[in-house]
Each structure stands twice: as C-alpha cells, then as structure tokens.
Amino acid sequence: MSRRSRGPRHKYSPEDVTLRILSDERLFKICEIVFSTDRLVHASDISRKLAISVGHAYLLLKKLEKWGVLKGVRDPANGRLGFRPASTKTSELVAEELRKRKVKEIEDSLAKHLAAEL
C-alpha cells in the first residue's frame, strides 16, 4: 500500500511559529544571527556562536526552514547548505519582532546612559 500525498501534515500558523520562536532562546538567537547578516549562514556559524554541536544547529535551522522562517540554499562558493530569511509572512513577523526588541534595547540603554549622566 502506498500512501498518497495529501499535502503537508501540519499547517503552521505564522503567529504560533512566532510565539514558539520568542519562547525558545536558541531559536530566537538563531533568527537574530540570520536576520542580522546579508550573507548565507551555515550550521557551523551557528554552532560556533551558540556553543552547540553542528548537528544540533543544523536540526534547529531545518526546523526554522520547515516553519517558513528561513530558506535553505546551496552556497555557490562551496556547495554547502546555507540559510537566509525566507519571503513569508512568518519571516516578516519574526523580523518585525526582532526590530521591536532591538529598538527597545537601544532605548533602554540610552535612558540608562542619560540617567547616569544626570
């Protein structure tokens, strides 16, 4: 008996995926790293920055790709699989949340600095 393809088993809503990413520190850090650079990010880059194994980094990147946050592409320079932000609603929601958090971080830092001067 062959199983007929019925499409994806699960439909991931962009809001649910965004909440999952925001609640998981590693997934959030990976998104910060990938969204903050213009070049392809490899599992080895993530493993170095987060002090995790390359295999674990690869699994997390593939999970984000499955959810529609990242897109995996072959690096033309060396043929390795690299990741960049995808062009999806989920990716846009995550990028917007990253921007909001960065702005808040800068505002808090500025307020702390100004308070110290007074």
C-alpha positions as CSV (number, residue, x, y, z in Angstrom):
1,M,0.0,0.0,0.0
2,S,1.4,3.3,-1.0
3,R,0.5,6.4,0.9
4,R,-1.0,9.1,-1.3
5,S,0.4,12.6,-0.8
6,R,-2.2,14.6,1.0
7,G,-0.1,17.7,1.3
8,P,1.7,18.9,4.5
9,R,0.7,17.0,7.6
10,H,0.7,20.2,9.7
11,K,-0.1,23.7,8.9
12,Y,1.9,26.1,11.0
13,S,0.3,29.5,11.6
14,P,2.7,32.4,11.4
15,E,1.5,33.7,14.9
16,D,2.1,30.3,16.5
17,V,5.5,29.9,15.0
18,T,6.5,33.4,16.1
19,L,5.4,32.7,19.7
20,R,7.4,29.5,19.7
21,I,10.5,31.2,18.4
22,L,10.2,34.0,21.0
23,S,9.8,31.5,23.8
24,D,12.8,29.4,22.8
25,E,16.1,31.3,23.5
26,R,18.1,29.2,21.0
27,L,15.7,29.6,18.1
28,F,15.5,33.4,18.9
29,K,19.3,33.7,18.8
30,I,19.5,31.8,15.5
31,C,16.9,34.2,14.0
32,E,18.9,37.2,15.3
33,I,22.1,35.9,13.7
34,V,20.5,35.0,10.3
35,F,18.4,38.2,10.1
36,S,21.3,40.4,11.0
37,T,23.6,39.5,8.1
38,D,23.4,39.7,4.3
39,R,25.4,36.6,3.7
40,L,24.3,32.9,3.9
41,V,24.6,31.5,7.4
42,H,25.8,27.9,7.8
43,A,25.2,25.4,10.7
44,S,28.9,25.8,11.6
45,D,28.5,29.5,12.1
46,I,25.5,28.9,14.4
47,S,27.4,26.2,16.4
48,R,30.3,28.5,17.0
49,K,28.2,31.4,18.2
50,L,25.9,29.4,20.4
51,A,28.4,26.8,21.6
52,I,26.3,23.8,20.4
53,S,27.2,21.0,18.0
54,V,27.0,21.4,14.3
55,G,24.4,18.7,14.1
56,H,22.1,20.3,16.7
57,A,22.5,23.7,14.9
58,Y,21.6,22.0,11.6
59,L,18.4,20.5,13.1
60,L,17.3,23.8,14.5
61,L,17.9,25.6,11.2
62,K,15.9,22.8,9.4
63,K,13.1,23.3,11.9
64,L,13.0,27.0,11.2
65,E,13.1,26.2,7.4
66,K,10.1,23.8,7.9
67,W,8.2,26.5,9.7
68,G,8.8,29.0,6.9
69,V,11.1,31.4,8.7
70,L,14.3,30.5,6.9
71,K,15.1,29.3,3.4
72,G,17.9,26.8,2.8
73,V,20.0,27.4,-0.4
74,R,23.3,25.9,-1.7
75,D,26.2,28.3,-1.2
76,P,27.6,28.9,-4.7
77,A,31.1,29.3,-3.3
78,N,31.4,25.9,-1.8
79,G,28.2,24.0,-2.3
80,R,27.3,23.9,1.4
81,L,23.8,24.4,2.6
82,G,23.3,27.9,3.9
83,F,20.3,29.7,5.3
84,R,18.8,33.1,4.8
85,P,15.5,34.7,5.8
86,A,12.5,33.4,3.8
87,S,10.0,35.6,2.0
88,T,7.0,34.6,4.1
89,K,4.5,36.2,6.5
90,T,6.1,34.2,9.3
91,S,9.5,35.5,8.4
92,E,8.1,39.1,8.3
93,L,6.5,38.7,11.8
94,V,9.8,37.4,13.3
95,A,11.8,40.2,11.6
96,E,9.4,42.8,13.0
97,E,9.6,41.4,16.5
98,L,13.4,41.4,16.2
99,R,13.3,45.1,15.2
100,K,11.0,46.0,18.1
101,R,13.2,44.2,20.6
102,K,16.3,45.9,19.2
103,V,14.7,49.4,19.4
104,K,13.6,48.7,23.0
105,E,17.1,47.6,23.9
106,I,18.6,50.7,22.4
107,E,16.0,53.0,24.1
108,D,16.6,51.3,27.5
109,S,20.4,51.6,27.0
110,L,20.0,55.3,26.1
111,A,17.7,56.0,29.0
112,K,20.2,54.3,31.4
113,H,23.1,56.3,30.0
114,L,21.2,59.6,30.2
115,A,20.1,58.8,33.8
116,A,23.7,58.1,34.8
117,E,24.8,61.5,33.4
118,L,22.3,63.4,35.5
